[in-house]
Amino acid sequence: MTPIPIDLLIEARYIIPVEPYDTTLEHHSIAVRGGRIEAILATDQARSRFKAVETVSLPEHILTPGLVNLHCHAAMTLMRGLADDLPLMRWLQEAIWPAETRHVSHAFVRDGSLLAGAEMLRGGITTCNDMYFFPQASAEAFDRLGMRAAVGITVIDFPSQYASDADDYLHKGLAAFESWRDHPLINFTLAPHAPYTVSNVSFERIGTLADELELPIHIHIHETDSEIHDSLRDFGQRPIARLDSLGLLGPGLIGVHAVHLSDDDIDRLALHRCAIAHCPTSNMKLASGAAPVTRLLERGLPVGLGSDGAASNNRLDLWREMLQASLLAKLGTGDASSLPAHAALRMATLDGARALGMDDHIGSLLPGKAADLCALRIDSPDSLPLFDAASHLVYVLGRHEVSDVWINGQQRVRGSELLQISNTELLSIARLWQNKLRQ
């Protein structure tokens, strides 16, 4: 038989494809052609079946799908550590919003998104769902890095350095959407910030646009008790009930945080098949609480993982989010079997892709899907012995073990080094803005 020509063959010690669930393949390879997965098969068979332009041997590695960060504010990486150990509203009102008023600009967002994208890529995150001002600048940064992103068309009902009112936010965001419409890696969402910053009139327009443009809606919901108390006072409804009455709940809605949920809230989310972005580290750091993830999963909701912004985390590290999510679920239920390793990995990959409506293309390793891949080293004494590869991913390894990353079959990280941007440039960006924000 004549070998089949392909672009890339990656030989790995272990492959965890996420689909089928609870599957680990040993001494298998992934064949890539035209940016997509051609086949996954035993390495000895792959060597005889395919003729690759490039072969990458990863004899002491675990290969997984690229991770999907379902909620971040990439540009806020420039405010990493600016205001720690404060509750959410004090953190926003006393530190973050004043800093944004002074400094946020196209350049701020572009530079911050470059810094964030580089951090995410080095940690195996190949797709992020971003929410911030100046979406054109975010898209430029992700495009330069060759990273897959859903860029949020942020909407709030008060002025900022970016826009004057809700109509202005939408006008500028939709212009960015149109300019990137045909890009292979850049997608968009409608991103109303939160129920407490967006009016009913604006929500109704956002719902209409989401239907017309077939865009997901990306929004913070039920992050704090005070948010719910204020909504009952101002609207006579809990935020989720209010969104339901406005027609915004549906499979295209990605609710971020969803910490404080009543039985009725969960019923509404399940009925409308909404998705949830779980941000365990940020929620703990701001003392917001812990989302009832096991109950949401039992109801069939897609629950992905988000880092939130580096200003409230302070890392864009989905391996840590997997660990925290699993441990919180066990602690919250009193059941050590809650959210096992394979389930945590699925949250960080396929469930995030499902929430974005991208699970036909990314989130698991199946023939026909995009070759978005992440490899982690397992050859350090600190991480041995190894008895279960999936368990190791969640409870032992971390972003510093990520060695190689591909997006659409194109390598973005090799030997832990970024290929699209230098450390020298990233350090210059970080130091420049550190000095500016100190002033």
Secondary structure, DSSP 8 states (H G I E B T S, - for coil): ---EEEEEEEEEEEE--SSSTT--EEEEEEEEETTEEEEEEEHHHHHHHEEEEEEEEEEEEEEEE-EEEEEE-GGGGGGTTSS-S--HHHIIIIIIHHHHHHH-SHHHHHHHHHHHHHHHHHTTEEEEEE--S-HHHHHHHHHHHT-EEEEEEEE-SS--SS-SSHHHHHHHHHHHHHHTTT-SSEEEEEEE--GGGS-HHHHHHHHHHHHHHT--EEEEES-SHHHHHHHHHHHSS-HHHHHHHTT--STTEEEEE--S--HHHHHHHHHTT-EEEE-HHHHHHTT-----HHHHHHTT--EEE----TTSSS---HHHHHHHHHHHHHHHHT-TTSS-HHHHHHIIIIIHHHHTT-TTTSSS--TTSB--EEEEE--SGGG---S-HHHHHHHT--GGGEEEEEETTEEEEETTEESSS-HHHHHHHHHHHHHHHH-
